[in-house]
Amino acid sequence: MNERYQDIIIGSGAGGSAAAYALAHAGRRVLLLEKGRELPHDGSTLDVDKVIRQGIFKSKERWLDKNGRTFEPEEYFNLGGKTKWYGAALVRFEPHEFEAEPAHQCLPWPIAYRELKPYYERAEELLGVHPFEPEPDLRAIVGKLARNGAGWRAQPLMLALDSSIVEHPEEAAHFDAFASVKNLKADAQHALLERVQQLPNLTIRTGQAVRDLIADSDRPERLTGVRTEDGGEFRAETVLLAAGALHSPRLLQGYLETTGLAERLPCAEAIGRNYKCHLLSAMLAFSATPKTDLLRKTLLLLNERLPHSSIQPLGFDGELLSTLIPGLVPRWFARALGHRAYGFFLQTEDGSDPANRVVAKANGAQYPQLDYDPARLPAAREEHQRLVRDFSRSLLKIGLPAAAQSIPLAGTAHACGTLVAGHDPRTSVVDADGKIHDLDNLYVVDGSILPRSSRANPSLTIYAWALRVAERLQQGERPA
């Protein structure tokens, strides 16, 4: 197989699908390669047992942690990527979150907020982002928190959900961490790919894992295409990496090693470094009375004393919340507690440290390695500890005792930063246009480019970045 395209995109998550949509819509010949298959529509993606307890849709790839112990990151290989499973919270970064903040170990973006703003607007339009009215239980909790003087304030949480989802309780109660069957959640496949999949200039191939990138025989700084695990070869003028922050750097590391560029490119040393994932904790607040809210995830809680942190309710019903209660608790009691609980998702922006990194094969090991330690980020760790402590105390003051559990290394939902964007090729990998420094035609449109991850979910920013890169690519623009 030796087919030729203008653009090959590796991965179909937020960035890959947004780039495919924009480039195909502009009339370019695009090939989108996705390692996984399309998800079934038989209802199994809403099944708590299959999705949560058995984890049948998660990748089973084995990795090593910083101590060489094996674990399985919570990654998903399917058309639409992790957006099929995300909680649909799409929040813009604040303008100041594009600037450096050395005290929190935060790197600067190579662009300002104003340069991404029109693409934020376009992404929000395509994804149908809008707020939902807070429900009674949450209104009561937030009202009491606001009155207790601890500084908590709420703002609407923008969601990529169809307004009619409230008429489908089975979907409304299971949209956060589940894939919609009725397309009531605007994921990358439904909101973007389905708009252009019938165009003759777009080809989508699933079950096509990319093994390596192919170099021009005379000039390795220029790619000619990709090779898949089954031996297929596809040629293109431009290649766009969108495999995610754990996987795109490994493809790039392999390419530079095989071509000898690892010793020549200034950016080679930065590849895979500065891994970010937010510091995350799940908290359950328990009440004497059952909680009956359906969506739940409708407000974002902020506090000026915790400027890098935010809290959002988990979109989990009682059945789901019971799965977060330790297995030592009898299941009948866990279910009873779950129906009287409200879940919250606490997140703090972690800084960037070069030692927090993805390594394709560490010292010849059998598996790739994710070397990440929050102790390298003392300011972020201290703020997250205060976030958990202060919010737990605030809940207790309003009569809701709470218990928190930190999200472990395997929780890679917000993985980013491993091909960080910047102006200096000695400390960054991608330029302001999304192109790899000193490579002619290799671009990155996934979350690995994020120098900062804000205090909230990064998905909307990944969509917006990919739309911007695609537009500038088709226009042939380059930074001054």
C-alpha positions in Angstrom: 0.0 0.0 0.0 1.5 3.3 -1.0 -1.2 5.9 -1.0 -0.4 9.6 -1.0 -2.2 12.4 0.9 -1.6 16.0 1.8 -2.0 15.4 5.5 -1.8 12.3 7.7 -3.1 12.6 11.2 -2.2 10.0 13.8 -4.9 9.8 16.4 -8.6 10.8 16.5 -9.0 12.4 20.0 -9.8 16.1 20.5 -6.8 17.4 18.6 -6.7 14.8 15.8 -10.4 15.1 15.1 -10.4 18.9 15.2 -7.5 19.0 12.7 -9.1 16.4 10.5 -12.4 18.4 10.5 -10.6 21.7 9.6 -8.3 20.3 7.0 -10.9 18.2 5.3 -13.4 21.0 5.3 -10.8 23.2 3.5 -10.6 20.6 0.8 -7.2 19.0 1.6 -6.7 15.2 1.1 -6.5 13.9 4.6 -5.9 10.5 6.1 -6.9 10.0 9.7 -5.3 6.9 11.3 -6.7 5.6 14.6 -5.2 2.7 16.6 -8.5 1.6 18.0 -11.9 0.8 16.5 -15.3 2.5 16.7 -17.1 1.9 19.9 -20.2 -0.3 20.0 -23.7 1.2 20.1 -25.3 -1.7 22.1 -25.4 0.1 25.4 -22.3 -1.5 26.8 -20.5 1.8 27.0 -23.1 2.9 29.6 -22.8 -0.3 31.7 -21.3 0.5 35.1 -20.0 -3.1 35.5 -18.4 -3.2 32.1 -17.0 0.3 32.1 -15.9 0.8 35.7 -15.5 -2.5 37.4 -14.3 -4.6 34.5 -12.7 -1.7 32.5 -13.2 -3.6 29.3 -12.8 -0.5 27.1 -9.5 0.7 28.6 -6.2 0.0 27.1 -4.3 -2.8 28.6 -0.9 -1.4 27.8 1.7 -2.0 30.5 4.0 0.8 31.6 6.7 1.3 34.3 6.5 4.0 37.0 9.5 5.9 38.2 10.5 2.9 40.5 10.2 0.4 37.7 6.9 -1.1 38.9 4.3 -2.0 36.2 0.9 -0.3 35.9 -1.8 0.3 33.3 -2.6 3.9 32.5 -6.3 4.6 32.0 -6.0 5.2 28.3 -8.6 4.5 25.6 -7.9 3.5 22.0 -11.1 4.1 20.0 -12.4 6.4 17.3 -12.9 9.8 19.1 -10.2 8.9 21.6 -10.6 9.9 25.2 -13.3 12.4 24.3 -15.8 9.6 24.1 -15.2 9.1 27.8 -14.6 12.6 29.1 -17.0 14.5 31.3 -17.8 17.0 28.7 -16.6 20.0 30.8 -15.1 22.4 28.3 -13.5 25.4 30.0 -11.3 28.1 28.5 -7.9 28.9 30.1 -7.7 32.4 31.6 -5.5 35.0 29.9 -2.9 34.9 32.7 -2.6 31.1 32.3 -0.7 31.7 29.1 2.1 33.4 31.0 5.0 32.0 32.9 4.8 31.7 36.7 8.1 30.6 38.0 7.0 30.4 41.6 4.6 27.6 40.6 7.0 26.1 38.0 4.7 27.1 35.1 6.1 27.6 31.7 4.9 30.3 29.2 3.0 29.7 26.1 4.5 30.9 22.8 1.2 32.6 22.1 -1.1 34.8 24.1 -4.8 34.1 25.0 -6.0 36.6 22.3 -4.4 34.4 19.6 -6.4 31.4 20.7 -9.6 33.2 21.5 -11.2 32.9 18.0 -10.5 29.2 18.0 -12.0 28.8 21.5 -15.1 30.5 20.1 -15.1 28.2 17.0 -14.6 25.1 19.1 -17.4 26.1 21.5 -19.7 26.6 18.5 -18.9 23.2 16.9 -19.3 21.4 20.2 -22.5 23.2 21.3 -21.0 24.2 24.6 -23.5 25.8 27.1 -24.4 25.9 30.8 -27.1 23.9 32.6 -29.2 25.1 35.5 -27.9 23.8 38.8 -30.1 21.2 40.4 -31.6 21.4 43.9 -29.1 19.4 45.9 -26.1 21.2 44.4 -27.8 24.6 44.8 -28.3 23.9 48.5 -24.7 22.7 49.0 -23.2 25.7 47.2 -25.5 28.1 48.9 -24.3 26.9 52.3 -20.7 27.0 51.2 -21.0 30.6 50.1 -22.5 31.6 53.4 -19.9 30.0 55.6 -17.3 32.6 54.8 -14.5 30.3 53.5 -14.3 32.1 50.2 -15.9 29.6 47.8 -17.6 31.0 44.8 -19.4 29.2 42.0 -19.6 29.9 38.3 -21.5 27.9 35.6 -19.6 25.0 34.2 -19.8 24.9 30.4 -20.8 21.5 29.1 -20.8 19.8 25.7 -24.1 18.1 26.3 -27.3 18.1 24.4 -30.1 19.9 26.3 -32.4 16.9 25.8 -30.0 14.7 27.9 -32.1 15.4 31.0 -35.0 13.5 29.3 -32.8 10.4 29.1 -31.9 9.5 32.8 -29.8 6.6 31.8 -27.5 8.9 29.8 -27.7 11.9 32.1 -26.6 9.8 35.1 -23.8 8.2 33.1 -22.2 10.8 30.9 -19.1 11.5 33.0 -16.6 8.7 32.2 -19.0 6.9 29.9 -19.5 7.0 26.1 -22.9 8.2 25.0 -25.0 5.8 22.9 -27.6 8.4 21.7 -24.9 11.0 20.8 -26.0 13.3 23.6 -22.5 14.2 24.4 -20.5 16.2 21.9 -17.3 14.1 21.7 -14.8 14.5 18.9 -16.3 11.8 16.7 -19.9 13.0 16.9 -19.3 16.7 16.9 -16.4 16.9 14.3 -15.7 13.7 12.3 -19.3 13.0 11.5 -19.6 16.5 9.9 -16.9 15.6 7.3 -16.7 11.8 7.1 -18.6 11.7 3.9 -16.3 14.0 2.1 -14.3 12.3 -0.7 -11.1 14.0 0.4 -11.2 12.5 4.0 -10.2 8.9 4.7 -10.6 7.4 8.2 -8.9 4.1 8.9 -9.5 2.5 12.3 -7.5 -0.4 13.7 -4.3 1.2 12.3 -1.6 1.5 14.8 1.3 3.6 13.5 4.6 1.8 14.1 7.0 4.5 12.9 7.5 7.6 10.9 9.2 7.5 7.5 12.0 9.9 6.7 13.0 11.3 3.3 16.0 9.3 2.2 18.0 12.4 1.4 16.9 14.7 4.2 15.7 13.1 7.5 14.4 16.5 8.7 11.6 15.9 6.3 9.0 13.1 6.7 7.5 11.3 3.7 4.8 9.4 5.6 4.1 6.7 8.2 4.3 2.9 8.5 1.6 1.0 10.4 2.0 -2.2 12.5 0.7 -4.3 9.6 3.3 -3.1 7.3 1.2 -0.6 5.4 2.8 2.6 4.2 1.1 5.9 3.7 2.7 9.0 2.1 1.9 12.7 2.8 3.2 16.2 2.5 2.6 16.8 6.2 2.2 14.5 9.3 0.4 15.6 12.4 0.9 13.8 15.7 -2.3 13.5 17.7 -1.8 10.2 19.6 -1.8 11.9 23.0 0.8 13.0 25.6 1.9 9.4 26.4 2.2 8.2 22.8 3.2 11.1 20.5 6.6 11.6 22.2 7.4 7.9 21.9 6.8 8.0 18.1 9.0 11.1 17.9 11.7 9.6 20.1 11.8 6.5 17.9 12.1 8.6 14.7 15.0 10.7 16.0 16.8 7.6 17.2 16.5 5.8 13.9 17.5 8.8 11.8 20.4 10.0 13.9 18.6 13.3 14.6 18.6 12.6 18.3 22.2 13.8 18.4 21.7 16.8 16.2 18.4 18.5 17.0 18.5 21.0 19.9 14.9 20.0 20.9 15.7 16.3 21.2 16.5 16.5 24.9 13.1 18.1 25.7 11.1 15.3 24.0 8.9 13.5 26.6 9.8 15.9 29.4 7.6 18.2 31.4 4.8 15.7 31.8 1.7 17.3 33.4 -1.5 15.7 34.5 -3.0 17.9 37.2 -2.9 16.9 40.9 -6.3 15.3 41.3 -8.5 14.0 44.1 -12.0 12.6 44.3 -14.0 13.6 47.4 -17.3 12.1 48.6 -19.5 14.3 50.9 -22.0 12.3 52.9 -25.5 13.3 53.9 -28.2 11.8 56.1 -30.7 12.2 53.2 -30.6 10.7 49.7 -29.3 12.9 46.8 -31.5 13.0 43.7 -29.8 15.4 41.3 -29.4 13.9 37.8 -26.5 15.7 36.0 -24.8 17.2 39.1 -21.8 18.4 37.1 -23.1 22.0 36.5 -21.0 24.4 38.5 -17.3 25.1 38.9 -16.1 26.1 42.4 -13.2 28.5 42.8 -11.4 30.2 45.7 -9.0 33.2 45.5 -6.8 31.6 48.2 -6.2 28.6 45.8 -5.5 30.3 42.5 -4.3 27.2 40.6 -7.2 25.0 41.7 -10.8 24.3 41.0 -13.6 21.9 42.1 -16.4 20.5 40.0 -19.0 18.0 41.0 -18.6 14.5 39.7 -21.4 13.6 37.2 -21.9 10.3 39.1 -25.2 9.0 40.6 -25.4 6.9 43.7 -24.5 3.6 42.0 -21.4 5.1 40.6 -20.3 6.8 43.7 -20.6 3.5 45.6 -17.8 2.2 43.4 -15.4 4.8 44.9 -16.0 3.5 48.4 -13.2 1.0 49.4 -13.9 -2.6 48.9 -13.6 -3.4 52.6 -17.0 -1.8 53.1 -19.8 -4.3 52.6 -21.4 -3.6 49.2 -24.9 -3.1 50.6 -23.6 -0.4 52.9 -21.5 1.1 50.1 -24.6 1.4 47.9 -26.6 3.0 50.8 -23.7 5.5 51.3 -23.5 6.2 47.6 -27.1 7.3 47.4 -26.5 9.7 50.2 -23.3 11.1 48.8 -22.3 14.0 46.5 -19.0 13.6 44.6 -16.5 16.3 43.8 -13.4 16.4 41.6 -10.6 18.5 43.0 -7.8 19.6 40.6 -4.7 21.7 40.9 -2.5 22.7 38.0 0.9 21.0 38.4 4.0 22.8 37.3 6.5 21.6 34.8 9.7 19.7 35.7 11.9 18.1 33.1 12.4 15.0 35.2 8.7 14.3 35.0 8.8 12.5 31.7 7.8 9.8 29.2 10.5 7.5 28.0 9.9 5.1 25.1 12.1 2.4 26.5 14.0 3.2 29.6 17.4 1.4 29.6 16.1 -1.2 27.2 13.2 -2.1 29.4 10.3 -4.1 28.0 7.7 -1.4 28.6 7.7 2.4 28.3 8.1 4.4 31.4 6.1 7.3 33.0 8.5 8.9 35.5 6.3 11.3 37.4 6.7 12.5 41.0 4.6 15.3 42.6 7.4 15.9 45.1 9.2 17.6 42.2 6.4 20.2 42.2 6.3 21.4 45.8 4.2 24.6 45.2 1.5 22.6 43.4 1.5 19.8 45.9 1.2 22.2 48.9 -1.7 24.0 47.2 -3.5 20.7 46.4 -3.1 19.6 50.0 -4.7 22.8 51.2 -7.5 22.5 48.6 -8.4 19.0 49.9 -8.1 20.1 53.6 -10.0 23.4 53.2 -12.8 22.0 51.1 -13.2 19.0 53.5 -13.4 21.4 56.5 -15.9 23.6 54.6 -18.2 20.7 53.9 -18.0 19.5 57.5 -19.1 22.9 58.7 -22.3 22.6 56.6 -23.0 19.2 57.9 -21.4 17.0 55.2 -18.5 14.9 56.5 -16.3 14.0 53.5 -13.5 11.6 52.5 -11.0 12.2 49.8 -8.9 9.9 47.7 -6.0 11.0 45.4 -6.1 10.0 41.8 -3.0 7.7 41.2 -0.5 7.8 38.4 -2.7 5.6 36.2 -5.2 8.5 36.1 -4.0 10.0 32.8 -7.3 11.8 31.7 -5.5 15.2 31.7 -2.1 14.0 30.5 -0.2 16.8 28.6 3.1 18.7 28.3 5.5 16.1 26.9 6.1 17.9 23.6 5.8 21.4 25.1 5.4 24.4 22.8 7.7 27.3 23.1 10.1 29.6 21.2 13.4 28.1 22.3 14.3 24.8 20.7 16.6 24.0 23.6 13.8 23.9 26.1 10.7 23.2 24.0 9.7 20.8 21.2 7.0 22.6 19.2 6.9 26.1 17.8 4.1 28.6 17.9 2.6 27.0 14.8 2.6 23.5 16.2 5.6 22.4 14.1 8.4 20.4 15.6 11.5 22.6 15.8 13.9 22.0 13.0 11.7 19.4 11.3 10.1 20.5 8.0 6.7 19.0 8.1 5.9 17.3 11.4 3.2 19.0 13.5 1.6 18.3 16.9 -2.1 18.9 17.7 -2.7 17.0 20.9 -2.4 17.9 24.6 1.4 17.1 24.6 2.1 20.7 23.5 0.5 22.4 26.5 3.1 24.4 28.5 0.4 25.0 31.1 -2.8 23.1 31.9 -4.8 25.7 33.8 -6.8 24.9 36.9 -9.5 23.1 34.9 -10.0 20.5 32.2 -7.7 21.0 29.1 -9.9 19.5 26.4 -11.3 22.8 25.0 -7.8 24.2 24.7 -6.7 21.1 22.7 -9.6 21.5 20.3 -8.8 25.2 19.9 -5.1 24.6 19.4 -5.7 22.0 16.7 -8.1 24.3 14.8 -5.5 27.0 14.9 -2.7 24.8 13.7 -4.9 23.4 10.9 -5.8 26.9 9.7 -2.3 28.1 9.7 -1.1 25.0 8.0 -3.5 25.3 5.1 -2.6 29.0 4.8 1.1 28.2 4.8 1.8 30.7 7.6 5.0 30.7 9.7 5.8 32.6 12.8 7.9 35.8 12.3 
